[in-house]
């Protein structure tokens, strides 16, 4: 084994020193929320999709004359539902984004400010 070490088979190990490492403790509930992931990007994507379709159908309704009443009703229903569901999803996106940011802020606030001495717990 010593002959392998001297013959250069093992790589050289270099270490860059970290000046300071901050460690944050989190509760089980916070961990579950973080594991679940954030649905907000999905809410935003569907909101943009539905609002784009609703705007397209609304522009079509406003700029063209539709002869068939059935086609007109379909266009109105698609436009109204697109706006309603799109705005609901946009509101859900804003709410979830805010609640996730609050959890991260709560975890970060546990760290004492710079320059404040920390209290050591001796395990008694």
N, C-alpha and C positions, 0 to 999 in steps of 0.2 A: 504494500500500500504506500509506503514511503517513496518508492521509486516512481509511482504515478504522480505524487505531489511535486517531486523535483523535476519530472520530465515535462511539465506544463499542460497536463490534461485538465486540470481544474482551472476555472476562470478566475481572474483577479476580481476581488470584490472591492468596490469603492462606495463610500457612504458620504452623502451630503447631510450635514447636521442641520436639524430643525432647531431654531432658536427658542421657540415657544410652541406648545401644543395645547389647545383649548379642547376640553372634553365636556360635552353636554350630556346630562342624564335626562332620560325621557320616561314617562309613565307608560304603562301597558296600553291605556286608551289612546295615547298619542301615537304609539307604535302601530296600533291597529289602523288608525286613520291614515298614517303614512303608507302602510302596507297596501291598503285599499286603493291607493293611487288617486289621482285627480280626474274626475269626469268632466272637468270644465272645458278641456279642449274639444271634447266630443260635442258638448252643448254648443260651443261657439261655432264649430264647423256646421252643424245642422241648422243653427240659427241663420248663419250667413247664406246657406243653401236655400232655405225656405223663404227668407226675405228677398233674395235675388229673384226667385221664381215669382213671388207675389208682386214685386215691382214690375217684372216683365209682363205679367198678365194684366196688371193695372194700366200700364202704358198701352198695351194692345187694346184694352177696352176704351181708353180715352182717345185713341188716334184712328181707330177703324170703326166702320159701321158693320155690325154683325147682324145678318138677316135672320138666322135661325135662333129662335128663343131658347132652344135646348142648348146650343153652343154658348149663347150669352150667359145662361145660368151656370154652366160648367165653368166658364171663365171667372164669373163673379165669385163662385164658391171657392175655387182654387186660390184666387187673390185674397179673399177674406181669411180663409183658413191658414194660408201661408203667412199673412201678417200676424194673426193671433198666435199661432204655434211658434213662429219665429221670435216674436217678442217675449213669449213665455220662456223659451229656451235661452234667450239673451239675458233675461232676468235671473234664471237659474245659474247661468255662467257667472254673472256678477256676484251672486250670493255665495256660490261655492268658492270662487276665487278669493273673496274677502275672508271666509271662514278658514281656509287653508293658510292664508297669510297671517291670521290671528294666532294660529297654532305655532307657526314658525317664530313669530314675535314673542310668544309666551315662553318658548324654549330658550330663545336668545336672551331674554330678560333675566334668566337665572344666573347668568355670568355676572360677577361683581364688576363694577366699572374699573377702568385702568387706574392703577395706583392704589387701589383699596386692598389692604392686606387680607388674605384669605385665612379662615379659621381652620386649623388642623384638628382633625378628630383622631384621638389616640386609641379608639376602640374600647374604651371602658364603659 
